[in-house]
Amino acid sequence: MFDLTILRRFRWYILGAIGLSFLLVSMIQMPIETLEVQGVRHSELSEQVLERVLNYSDQGFFGAKLKPLQAEIESLKWVRRAAIKRQWPNQLTVKLFEHIPLAQWASGGIITRSGELIDSEEGDLPLYLSGPTDSEKRLATMYYQMQEQLAEVSLSIQGISLAERGSWCLDLTNGIRIELGREQILKRLGRFTRAWKASLGRDGQRILYVDMRYNSGLSVGWRK
């Protein structure tokens, strides 16, 4: 003897489970129909992101694996980081955090604000950095520290050079070169800014270079 009430309930459970399964499958297979790309500075990135998303579009709105897609997008040249999210019912939103150019790298390419070297011709940036291989981050960091000191006396850096043997040299936008040597770089630069504020600044247009490679004091080269 069978309890028909239990059988009817069981049948509805089975039908409900089958219906839910079909619903889940159909949701997984829902197509990605809309793509929004945010934070784009370099126009070519929108098309490059679209190409990557299309490679995953056949997996559907819920089925698309976002982690591998994110990794592919973050491998693009100007992308520092990417965030991807699904937006109901059929949209993917990709937010890009791009590398921002800081300076021209003397041997070719662009140094970003975070000190990354990118193989690109961005155009004429007002700042240049030059140094040995793998010194890009160090130069970018030193630029910010040096410029902070020079800003106190209204001076700006046009270029920084780091020699193979570790000697630092600055070119300022007013045409003055500062030789800092290999030791106590920021301390010597601080000594320069104090001297500039005290007296050098009055003759700034006549100065060609300032040599700070002394334990105390400095020497000045004058324009002819």
NUTIDREN-595301 format. One line per 3 residues: number of its first residue (from 1); for each residue x, y, z negated of N, C-alpha, C, O. Coordinates in Angstrom, 1 decimal. Layout:
! NUTIDREN-595301
NUM	X:Y:Z:X:Y:Z:X:Y:Z:X:Y:Z | ...
***
This chain:
! NUTIDREN-595301
1	0.9:-1.2:0.0:0.0:0.0:0.0:0.9:1.2:0.0:1.9:1.3:-0.7 | 0.5:2.2:0.8:1.3:3.4:0.9:0.4:4.6:0.4:-0.8:4.7:0.7 | 1.1:5.5:-0.2:0.5:6.8:-0.6:0.5:7.7:0.5:1.6:8.3:0.8
4	-0.6:8.0:1.2:-0.7:8.8:2.4:-0.3:10.3:2.1:0.3:11.0:2.9 | -0.6:10.7:0.9:-0.2:12.1:0.5:1.3:12.3:0.5:1.8:13.3:1.1 | 2.0:11.3:0.0:3.5:11.4:0.0:4.0:11.3:1.4:4.9:12.0:1.8
7	3.4:10.4:2.2:3.8:10.3:3.6:3.6:11.6:4.4:4.5:12.0:5.2 | 2.5:12.2:4.1:2.2:13.5:4.8:3.2:14.6:4.4:3.7:15.3:5.3 | 3.5:14.6:3.1:4.5:15.6:2.7:5.9:15.3:3.3:6.6:16.2:3.7
10	6.2:14.0:3.3:7.5:13.6:3.9:7.6:14.0:5.3:8.6:14.4:5.8 | 6.5:13.8:6.0:6.4:14.1:7.5:6.7:15.6:7.6:7.4:16.0:8.5 | 6.0:16.4:6.8:6.2:17.9:6.9:7.7:18.3:6.6:8.2:19.2:7.2
13	8.3:17.6:5.6:9.7:17.9:5.3:10.6:17.6:6.5:11.5:18.4:6.8 | 10.3:16.4:7.2:11.1:16.1:8.3:10.9:17.1:9.4:11.9:17.5:10.1 | 9.6:17.4:9.7:9.4:18.4:10.7:10.0:19.8:10.4:10.5:20.5:11.3
16	9.9:20.1:9.1:10.6:21.4:8.7:12.1:21.4:8.9:12.7:22.4:9.3 | 12.7:20.2:8.5:14.1:20.1:8.7:14.5:20.2:10.1:15.5:20.8:10.5 | 13.7:19.5:11.0:14.0:19.5:12.4:13.9:20.9:13.0:14.7:21.4:13.8
19	12.8:21.6:12.5:12.6:23.0:13.0:13.7:23.9:12.6:14.2:24.8:13.3 | 14.1:23.7:11.3:15.2:24.6:10.8:16.5:24.3:11.6:17.3:25.2:11.9 | 16.7:23.0:11.9:17.9:22.7:12.7:17.9:23.4:14.0:18.9:23.9:14.5
22	16.8:23.3:14.7:16.6:24.0:16.0:16.8:25.5:15.9:17.5:26.1:16.7 | 16.3:26.0:14.8:16.5:27.5:14.6:17.9:27.8:14.4:18.4:28.8:14.9 | 18.6:27.0:13.6:20.1:27.3:13.3:20.9:27.2:14.6:21.7:28.0:14.9
25	20.6:26.1:15.4:21.3:26.0:16.6:21.0:27.1:17.6:22.0:27.6:18.2 | 19.8:27.5:17.7:19.4:28.7:18.6:20.1:29.9:18.1:20.5:30.8:18.9 | 20.2:30.1:16.7:20.8:31.3:16.2:22.3:31.3:16.5:22.9:32.4:16.9
28	22.9:30.2:16.4:24.4:30.0:16.7:24.6:30.4:18.1:25.7:30.9:18.5 | 23.7:29.9:19.0:23.9:30.1:20.4:23.4:31.4:20.9:23.5:31.7:22.1 | 22.9:32.3:20.1:22.4:33.6:20.5:23.6:34.4:21.1:24.7:34.4:20.5
31	23.4:35.0:22.3:24.6:35.6:22.9:25.0:36.9:22.3:24.2:37.6:21.6 | 26.2:37.3:22.5:26.7:38.6:22.1:26.4:39.5:23.3:26.9:39.3:24.4 | 25.5:40.5:23.0:25.1:41.3:24.1:25.6:42.7:24.1:25.6:43.4:25.1
34	26.1:43.2:22.9:26.5:44.5:22.8:27.9:44.6:22.0:28.1:43.8:21.0 | 28.8:45.4:22.5:30.1:45.6:21.8:30.3:47.0:21.6:30.2:47.9:22.5 | 30.6:47.4:20.3:31.0:48.8:20.0:32.4:48.8:19.5:32.7:48.0:18.6
37	33.2:49.6:20.1:34.6:49.7:19.7:34.8:51.1:19.1:34.6:52.1:19.8 | 35.2:51.2:17.8:35.4:52.4:17.1:36.9:52.7:16.9:37.7:51.8:16.9 | 37.3:54.0:16.7:38.6:54.4:16.4:39.6:54.3:17.5:40.8:54.2:17.3
40	39.1:54.5:18.8:40.0:54.4:19.9:40.7:55.7:20.2:40.0:56.7:20.4 | 42.0:55.7:20.2:42.8:56.9:20.7:43.3:56.7:22.1:43.4:57.6:22.9 | 43.8:55.5:22.3:44.3:55.2:23.7:43.2:54.5:24.5:42.7:53.4:24.1
43	42.8:55.2:25.5:41.6:54.8:26.3:41.7:53.3:26.8:40.7:52.7:26.9 | 42.9:52.9:27.1:43.0:51.5:27.7:42.6:50.4:26.7:42.4:49.3:27.1 | 42.6:50.7:25.4:42.3:49.7:24.4:40.9:49.2:24.5:40.6:48.1:24.2
46	39.9:50.1:24.8:38.5:49.7:24.9:38.4:48.5:25.9:37.7:47.5:25.6 | 39.0:48.6:27.0:39.0:47.6:28.0:39.7:46.3:27.6:39.2:45.2:27.8 | 40.8:46.5:26.9:41.6:45.3:26.4:40.8:44.6:25.3:40.8:43.3:25.3
49	40.1:45.3:24.5:39.3:44.7:23.4:38.2:43.9:24.1:37.8:42.8:23.7 | 37.5:44.5:25.1:36.4:43.9:25.8:36.8:42.6:26.4:36.1:41.6:26.3 | 38.0:42.5:27.0:38.5:41.3:27.6:38.7:40.2:26.5:38.3:39.0:26.8
52	39.2:40.6:25.3:39.3:39.6:24.3:38.0:39.1:23.8:37.8:37.9:23.5 | 37.0:40.0:23.6:35.7:39.6:23.1:35.0:38.7:24.1:34.4:37.7:23.7 | 35.2:38.9:25.4:34.5:38.1:26.4:35.0:36.7:26.4:34.3:35.7:26.7
55	36.3:36.5:25.9:36.8:35.1:25.8:36.1:34.3:24.7:36.2:33.1:24.7 | 35.4:35.0:23.8:34.7:34.3:22.7:33.2:34.4:22.9:32.5:33.8:22.1 | 32.7:35.1:23.9:31.3:35.3:24.0:30.5:34.1:24.2:29.3:34.0:23.8
58	31.1:33.0:24.8:30.3:31.8:25.1:30.1:31.0:23.8:29.3:30.1:23.8 | 30.7:31.4:22.7:30.5:30.8:21.4:29.3:31.3:20.7:28.8:30.7:19.7 | 28.7:32.4:21.2:27.5:32.9:20.6:27.7:33.9:19.5:28.8:34.1:19.0
61	26.6:34.6:19.1:26.7:35.6:18.1:27.2:35.1:16.8:28.1:35.7:16.2 | 26.6:34.0:16.3:27.1:33.4:15.0:28.2:32.5:15.2:29.0:32.3:14.2 | 28.4:31.9:16.3:29.4:30.9:16.5:30.8:31.4:16.8:31.8:30.7:16.6
64	30.8:32.7:17.2:32.1:33.3:17.6:33.0:33.3:16.4:32.6:33.8:15.3 | 34.3:32.8:16.5:35.2:32.8:15.4:36.0:34.1:15.4:36.8:34.4:16.2 | 35.7:34.9:14.3:36.2:36.3:14.3:37.6:36.4:13.9:38.3:37.3:14.3
67	38.1:35.4:13.1:39.5:35.5:12.6:40.5:35.4:13.8:41.4:36.2:13.9 | 40.3:34.4:14.7:41.2:34.3:15.8:41.1:35.5:16.8:42.0:36.0:17.3 | 39.8:36.0:16.9:39.6:37.2:17.7:40.3:38.4:17.1:40.9:39.2:17.9
70	40.2:38.5:15.8:40.9:39.7:15.1:42.4:39.6:15.4:43.0:40.6:15.6 | 42.9:38.4:15.3:44.4:38.2:15.5:44.8:38.6:16.9:45.8:39.2:17.1 | 44.0:38.3:17.9:44.3:38.6:19.3:44.2:40.1:19.5:45.1:40.7:20.2
73	43.2:40.8:18.9:43.1:42.2:19.0:44.2:42.9:18.3:44.8:43.9:18.8 | 44.7:42.4:17.2:45.8:43.0:16.4:47.1:42.8:17.1:48.1:43.5:16.7 | 47.2:41.9:18.1:48.4:41.7:18.8:48.6:42.8:20.0:49.6:42.8:20.6
76	47.5:43.5:20.2:47.6:44.6:21.3:48.6:45.7:20.8:48.7:45.9:19.6 | 49.2:46.3:21.8:50.3:47.1:21.5:50.1:48.3:20.5:50.9:48.4:19.6 | 49.0:49.0:20.6:48.8:50.2:19.8:48.0:49.9:18.6:47.7:50.8:17.8
79	47.6:48.6:18.4:46.7:48.3:17.3:47.5:47.9:16.0:48.2:46.9:16.0 | 47.3:48.7:15.0:47.9:48.3:13.7:47.0:47.3:12.9:47.6:46.4:12.3 | 45.7:47.6:12.9:44.8:46.7:12.2:43.4:46.8:12.9:43.1:47.8:13.5
82	42.7:45.7:12.8:41.3:45.7:13.4:40.3:45.0:12.4:40.7:44.1:11.7 | 39.1:45.6:12.3:38.1:45.0:11.5:36.9:44.7:12.4:36.5:45.6:13.2 | 36.4:43.5:12.3:35.3:43.1:13.1:34.1:42.6:12.3:34.3:41.9:11.3
85	32.9:43.1:12.7:31.7:42.6:11.9:30.6:42.4:12.9:30.5:43.0:14.0 | 29.7:41.4:12.5:28.5:41.2:13.3:27.4:42.1:12.9:27.2:42.4:11.7 | 26.6:42.6:13.8:25.5:43.5:13.5:24.2:42.9:14.2:24.2:42.8:15.4
88	23.2:42.5:13.4:22.0:41.9:13.9:21.3:42.8:14.9:21.3:44.0:14.7 | 20.8:42.3:16.0:20.7:40.9:16.3:21.8:40.3:17.2:21.9:39.1:17.3 | 22.5:41.2:17.9:23.4:40.6:19.0:24.7:41.5:19.2:25.2:41.5:20.3
91	25.1:42.3:18.2:26.2:43.2:18.5:27.4:42.9:17.6:27.3:42.5:16.5 | 28.6:43.0:18.2:29.8:43.0:17.5:30.4:44.4:17.5:30.4:45.1:18.5 | 30.8:44.8:16.3:31.5:46.1:16.1:32.9:45.9:15.8:33.3:45.2:14.8
94	33.8:46.5:16.6:35.3:46.4:16.3:35.8:47.7:16.0:35.7:48.7:16.8 | 36.3:47.9:14.8:36.9:49.1:14.3:38.5:49.0:14.4:39.0:48.1:13.7 | 39.1:49.9:15.2:40.5:49.8:15.4:41.2:50.9:14.5:40.7:52.0:14.3
97	42.3:50.5:13.9:43.2:51.4:13.2:44.5:51.4:14.0:45.3:50.5:13.9 | 44.7:52.5:14.7:45.8:52.5:15.7:47.1:53.0:15.1:47.1:53.7:14.1 | 48.2:52.6:15.6:49.5:53.2:15.3:49.5:54.6:15.8:49.0:54.9:16.9
100	50.0:55.6:15.0:50.1:57.0:15.4:51.5:57.3:15.7:52.4:57.1:14.9 | 51.8:57.9:16.9:53.2:58.2:17.3:53.8:59.2:16.4:53.1:60.2:16.0 | 55.0:59.0:16.0:55.8:60.0:15.2:56.9:60.7:16.0:57.0:61.9:16.0
103	57.7:59.8:16.7:58.8:60.4:17.4:59.2:59.5:18.6:58.9:58.4:18.7 | 60.0:60.2:19.5:60.6:59.4:20.5:61.8:58.7:19.9:62.6:59.2:19.1 | 62.0:57.4:20.3:63.2:56.7:20.0:64.3:56.9:21.0:64.0:56.7:22.2
106	65.5:57.3:20.7:66.4:57.8:21.6:66.8:56.7:22.7:67.0:57.1:23.8 | 66.8:55.4:22.3:67.1:54.4:23.3:65.9:53.9:24.0:66.0:52.9:24.7 | 64.7:54.5:23.8:63.5:54.1:24.6:62.4:53.6:23.7:62.7:52.8:22.8
109	61.2:54.1:23.9:60.1:53.7:23.1:59.6:54.8:22.2:60.2:55.9:22.2 | 58.7:54.4:21.3:58.0:55.3:20.4:58.1:54.8:19.0:57.9:53.6:18.8 | 58.5:55.6:18.0:58.4:55.3:16.6:57.1:55.8:16.0:56.8:56.9:16.2
112	56.4:54.9:15.4:55.1:55.3:14.8:55.3:55.9:13.4:56.4:55.8:12.9 | 54.3:56.4:12.8:54.4:57.0:11.5:54.7:56.0:10.4:55.3:56.3:9.4 | 54.4:54.7:10.7:54.8:53.6:9.7:56.2:53.0:10.0:56.6:52.1:9.4
115	56.9:53.6:11.0:58.2:53.2:11.3:58.3:52.0:12.3:59.4:51.3:12.4 | 57.2:51.7:13.0:57.3:50.6:14.0:57.8:51.1:15.3:57.4:52.2:15.7 | 58.6:50.3:16.0:59.0:50.6:17.3:58.1:50.0:18.4:57.9:48.8:18.4
118	57.5:50.8:19.2:56.6:50.4:20.3:57.2:50.7:21.6:57.6:51.8:21.9 | 57.1:49.7:22.5:57.7:49.9:23.8:56.6:50.6:24.7:55.7:50.1:25.3 | 56.7:52.0:24.7:55.8:52.8:25.3:56.4:54.1:25.7:57.3:54.6:25.1
121	55.8:54.7:26.7:56.2:56.1:27.1:55.0:57.0:26.8:54.1:57.2:27.7 | 55.0:57.5:25.6:53.8:58.3:25.2:53.9:59.7:25.7:52.8:60.4:25.7 | 55.0:60.2:26.2:55.1:61.5:26.6:56.1:62.3:25.8:56.9:61.7:25.1
124	56.1:63.6:25.9:57.1:64.4:25.2:56.7:64.7:23.8:55.8:65.6:23.6 | 57.2:63.9:22.9:57.0:64.2:21.5:58.0:65.2:21.0:59.2:65.1:21.4 | 57.7:66.1:20.1:58.6:67.1:19.7:59.8:66.6:18.8:60.8:67.3:18.6
127	59.6:65.4:18.3:60.7:64.9:17.4:61.3:63.7:18.0:60.7:62.9:18.7 | 62.7:63.5:17.8:63.4:62.3:18.3:64.1:61.7:17.1:64.6:62.5:16.2 | 64.3:60.4:17.1:65.0:59.7:16.1:66.0:58.8:16.9:65.7:58.3:17.9
130	67.2:58.7:16.3:68.2:57.9:17.0:69.0:57.1:15.9:69.4:57.7:14.9 | 69.2:55.8:16.1:70.0:55.0:15.1:70.2:53.6:15.6:69.8:53.3:16.7 | 70.9:52.8:14.8:71.2:51.4:15.2:69.9:50.6:15.3:68.9:51.0:14.8
133	70.0:49.5:15.9:68.9:48.5:15.9:68.4:48.2:14.5:69.2:48.0:13.6 | 67.1:48.1:14.4:66.4:47.8:13.1:66.5:48.9:12.0:66.3:48.6:10.9 | 66.9:50.1:12.4:66.9:51.2:11.5:65.7:52.1:11.6:65.6:53.2:11.0
136	64.7:51.7:12.4:63.5:52.6:12.7:62.8:52.9:11.4:62.5:54.1:11.2 | 62.5:52.0:10.6:61.7:52.3:9.4:62.5:53.2:8.4:61.9:54.1:7.8 | 63.8:52.9:8.3:64.6:53.8:7.5:64.6:55.2:7.9:64.5:56.1:7.1
139	64.7:55.4:9.2:64.8:56.8:9.8:63.4:57.5:9.6:63.4:58.6:9.3 | 62.3:56.7:9.8:61.0:57.3:9.6:60.8:57.8:8.2:60.3:58.8:7.9 | 61.2:56.9:7.3:61.1:57.2:5.8:61.9:58.5:5.5:61.5:59.4:4.8
142	63.2:58.5:6.0:64.0:59.6:5.7:63.5:60.9:6.3:63.7:62.0:5.8 | 62.9:60.8:7.5:62.3:62.0:8.1:61.3:62.7:7.2:61.4:63.9:7.0 | 60.4:61.9:6.6:59.4:62.5:5.7:60.1:63.1:4.5:59.6:64.2:4.0
145	61.1:62.4:3.9:61.7:63.0:2.7:62.5:64.2:3.0:62.5:65.2:2.3 | 63.2:64.2:4.2:64.0:65.4:4.6:63.1:66.6:4.9:63.3:67.7:4.5 | 62.0:66.3:5.7:61.1:67.4:6.1:60.4:68.0:4.9:60.2:69.2:4.9
148	60.1:67.2:3.9:59.5:67.8:2.7:60.4:68.8:2.1:60.0:69.9:1.6 | 61.7:68.5:2.0:62.7:69.5:1.4:62.8:70.7:2.3:62.8:71.9:1.8 | 62.9:70.5:3.6:63.1:71.7:4.5:61.9:72.6:4.6:62.0:73.8:4.8
151	60.7:72.0:4.4:59.5:72.8:4.5:59.5:73.9:3.4:58.8:74.9:3.5 | 60.2:73.6:2.3:60.3:74.6:1.2:60.9:75.9:1.7:60.7:76.9:1.1 | 61.8:75.8:2.7:62.4:77.1:3.2:61.9:77.3:4.7:62.6:78.0:5.4
154	60.8:76.8:5.0:60.1:77.0:6.3:61.0:76.6:7.5:61.0:77.2:8.5 | 61.7:75.4:7.4:62.5:74.9:8.5:61.9:73.5:8.9:61.2:72.8:8.1 | 62.1:73.2:10.1:61.5:71.9:10.7:62.6:71.1:11.4:63.5:71.7:12.0
157	62.4:69.8:11.4:63.4:68.9:12.0:63.0:68.7:13.5:61.8:68.4:13.8 | 63.9:68.8:14.4:63.7:68.4:15.8:64.2:67.0:16.0:63.6:66.3:16.9 | 65.3:66.6:15.4:65.8:65.2:15.6:66.7:64.8:14.4:67.3:65.6:13.7
160	66.8:63.5:14.3:67.6:62.9:13.3:68.5:61.8:13.9:67.9:61.0:14.7 | 69.8:61.8:13.7:70.7:60.8:14.2:71.4:60.1:13.1:71.9:60.7:12.2 | 71.4:58.8:13.2:72.1:57.9:12.2:73.1:57.1:13.0:72.8:56.3:13.8
163	74.4:57.4:12.7:75.5:56.7:13.4:75.6:55.3:13.0:75.2:54.9:11.9 | 76.3:54.5:13.8:76.6:53.1:13.4:77.3:53.0:12.1:77.0:52.0:11.3 | 78.1:53.9:11.8:78.9:53.9:10.5:78.1:54.5:9.3:78.7:54.6:8.2
166	76.9:54.9:9.6:76.1:55.4:8.5:76.1:56.9:8.3:75.6:57.4:7.2 | 76.6:57.7:9.2:76.6:59.1:9.0:75.3:59.8:9.6:74.9:59.4:10.7 | 74.8:60.7:8.8:73.5:61.3:9.2:73.7:62.7:9.7:74.6:63.5:9.2
169	72.9:63.1:10.7:73.0:64.4:11.3:71.6:64.9:11.7:70.8:64.1:12.2 | 71.3:66.1:11.3:70.0:66.7:11.6:70.1:67.8:12.7:71.0:68.6:12.6 | 69.1:67.9:13.6:69.0:69.0:14.5:67.6:69.7:14.1:66.6:69.0:14.1
172	67.7:71.0:13.8:66.5:71.7:13.4:65.9:72.4:14.7:66.6:72.6:15.7 | 64.7:72.8:14.5:64.0:73.4:15.7:64.5:74.8:16.0:64.3:75.3:17.1 | 65.3:75.4:15.0:65.9:76.7:15.3:67.2:76.6:15.9:67.9:77.6:16.1
175	67.7:75.3:16.3:68.9:75.1:17.0:70.1:74.9:16.1:71.2:74.7:16.6 | 69.9:74.8:14.8:71.0:74.6:13.9:71.2:73.1:13.7:70.2:72.3:13.5 | 72.4:72.6:13.7:72.7:71.2:13.4:73.3:71.1:11.9:74.1:72.0:11.5
178	72.9:70.1:11.2:73.3:69.9:9.8:74.0:68.6:9.7:73.4:67.5:10.0 | 75.3:68.6:9.4:76.1:67.3:9.2:76.0:66.9:7.7:76.3:67.7:6.9 | 75.5:65.7:7.5:75.2:65.3:6.1:76.2:64.2:5.6:76.2:63.9:4.4
181	76.9:63.5:6.5:77.8:62.5:6.2:77.0:61.2:5.8:75.9:60.9:6.2 | 77.7:60.4:5.0:77.2:59.0:4.7:76.7:58.9:3.2:76.1:57.8:2.9 | 76.9:59.8:2.4:76.6:59.7:1.0:75.7:60.8:0.5:75.8:61.9:1.0
184	74.9:60.5:-0.5:74.1:61.5:-1.2:73.4:62.4:-0.2:73.4:63.7:-0.3 | 72.7:61.8:0.7:72.1:62.6:1.9:71.1:63.6:1.4:71.2:64.8:1.7 | 70.1:63.1:0.6:69.1:64.1:0.1:69.6:65.1:-0.8:69.1:66.2:-0.9
187	70.6:64.7:-1.6:71.2:65.7:-2.6:71.9:66.8:-1.8:71.8:68.0:-2.1 | 72.7:66.4:-0.7:73.3:67.4:0.1:72.4:68.3:0.9:72.6:69.5:1.0 | 71.3:67.7:1.3:70.2:68.5:2.0:69.6:69.5:1.0:69.3:70.6:1.4
190	69.4:69.1:-0.2:68.9:70.0:-1.2:69.9:71.1:-1.5:69.5:72.3:-1.7 | 71.2:70.8:-1.4:72.2:71.9:-1.6:72.1:72.9:-0.4:72.3:74.1:-0.6 | 71.8:72.3:0.8:71.7:73.2:2.0:70.5:74.1:1.8:70.6:75.3:2.1
193	69.3:73.6:1.4:68.1:74.4:1.3:68.3:75.5:0.2:67.8:76.6:0.4 | 69.0:75.2:-0.8:69.3:76.3:-1.8:70.2:77.4:-1.2:70.0:78.5:-1.5 | 71.2:76.9:-0.5:72.1:77.9:0.2:71.4:78.7:1.2:71.6:79.9:1.4
196	70.5:78.1:1.9:69.7:78.8:2.9:68.8:79.9:2.3:68.7:81.0:2.8 | 68.2:79.5:1.2:67.3:80.4:0.5:68.1:81.6:-0.1:67.7:82.7:-0.2 | 69.4:81.3:-0.6:70.2:82.3:-1.3:70.8:83.2:-0.3:70.8:84.5:-0.5
199	71.4:82.7:0.9:72.1:83.6:1.7:72.1:83.2:3.2:72.0:84.1:4.1 | 72.2:81.9:3.5:72.3:81.5:4.9:71.2:81.9:5.8:71.4:82.2:6.9 | 70.0:81.9:5.2:68.8:82.3:6.0:68.9:83.6:6.6:68.3:83.9:7.7
202	69.6:84.5:6.0:69.7:85.9:6.5:70.5:85.9:7.9:70.3:86.8:8.7 | 71.4:85.0:8.0:72.2:84.9:9.3:71.8:83.7:10.1:72.6:83.2:10.9 | 70.6:83.2:9.9:70.2:81.9:10.6:70.4:82.0:12.1:70.7:80.9:12.7
205	70.1:83.1:12.8:70.2:83.1:14.2:71.6:83.0:14.7:71.8:82.7:15.9 | 72.6:83.3:13.9:74.0:83.3:14.3:74.6:81.9:14.0:75.8:81.7:14.4 | 73.9:81.0:13.3:74.5:79.8:12.8:74.4:78.7:13.9:73.3:78.5:14.4
208	75.5:78.0:14.2:75.5:76.9:15.1:75.3:75.6:14.4:74.5:74.7:14.8 | 76.1:75.4:13.3:76.0:74.2:12.5:76.4:74.5:11.1:77.1:75.5:10.8 | 76.0:73.6:10.2:76.4:73.6:8.8:76.9:72.3:8.4:76.2:71.3:8.6
211	78.1:72.2:7.9:78.7:70.9:7.5:78.6:70.8:6.0:79.2:71.5:5.2 | 77.8:69.8:5.6:77.6:69.5:4.2:78.4:68.4:3.6:78.1:67.9:2.5 | 79.4:67.9:4.4:80.1:66.7:4.0:81.2:67.0:3.0:82.4:66.7:3.1
214	80.8:67.7:1.9:81.8:68.1:0.9:81.1:67.8:-0.5:79.9:67.7:-0.6 | 82.0:67.5:-1.5:81.5:67.2:-2.8:80.7:68.5:-3.4:79.8:68.3:-4.1 | 81.2:69.6:-3.0:80.6:70.9:-3.4:80.9:71.9:-2.3:81.9:71.8:-1.6
217	80.0:72.8:-2.0:80.2:73.8:-1.0:79.8:73.3:0.4:79.2:72.2:0.5 | 80.1:74.1:1.4:79.7:73.8:2.8:80.6:74.6:3.7:81.3:75.5:3.2 | 80.6:74.3:5.0:81.2:75.1:6.0:80.2:75.4:7.1:79.3:74.6:7.4
220	80.4:76.6:7.7:79.5:77.1:8.7:80.2:77.3:10.0:81.3:77.9:10.0 | 79.6:76.8:11.1:80.1:77.2:12.4:79.2:78.2:13.0:77.9:78.1:13.0 | 79.8:79.3:13.6:79.0:80.4:14.1:78.9:80.4:15.6:79.8:79.9:16.3
223	77.8:80.9:16.1:77.6:81.0:17.5:78.5:82.1:18.1:78.7:83.2:17.4 | 79.1:81.9:19.3:79.9:82.9:19.9:79.1:83.9:20.7:79.7:84.8:21.3
***
